[in-house]
């Protein structure tokens, strides 16, 4: 069963989008896009974000786990 995303992104959406435009490199851009998708509520499941970005679901799960550790 897909894992539903249940986290709060504290960064402002404008801040995230501005940083997305500044970044070069697909990895960094995809990480910011993940935050934007979660913040906007566009996707409820990690598998949906993984498909959208062309990444593995485990990759998205790892990124989200790292975020949760950094916030704690």
N, C-alpha and C positions, 0 to 999 in steps of 0.2 A: 504494500500500500504506500502511495506517495506520502512524503512527509510535508505536512502543512507548515508554512512559515508563520511564526508567532513571535515576532520581535518588533521593537520600536526603534526606528532610526531617528536619532536626535538631531542630526544635521539638517539644515534647511535645504529644501529642494533647489532653490536658486544657487546655493553654495555648491551642491553636488553637480549640477549641470555646468556651472562655470568651470569647475575643476575638470570635468570630463572633456571640455573643449581644449583645455591647456595640455592635457596628457598626450603623450605619444606612446605607442606600443599597445598592442591588442590586449595583453594581459591586464594591465592597469585600467584600461578603458572598460573592459568587461567587469572588473570588480566594482567600479563606480556605477556602471549600468545596473548591476545586481542591486546595489543600494537604492538606486532610483526606482527600479521596478517594485521593490518592497515598499518604499516610501509612498509611491503612488497607489499601491494596492492593485497594480495591474495583474499580478500573478500571485496565486495563493499557495502554490506548491513549488518546491525546489526543482522537481522534474520539468515543470513548465519553463522555468528560467533557463535550465540547462539546455533544453531544446531550442529556445529562442537564441541563445548565445552560441550554440554549437559546442557546448562543453559537456562533460560528464556530470551526472547528478552528484557523484561523490565529490567532485571539485567544488560545486556550489555549496554542498553541505559543509565542506572543510572551511570555505571562506566564511560562511555564517558562524561556524563554531569559533573561529578566530575572532570574529567581531564580538561575540558574546564574552569571550575571555578578556578582550581588551576593555570592554565596558565594565566588567565586574571589578 
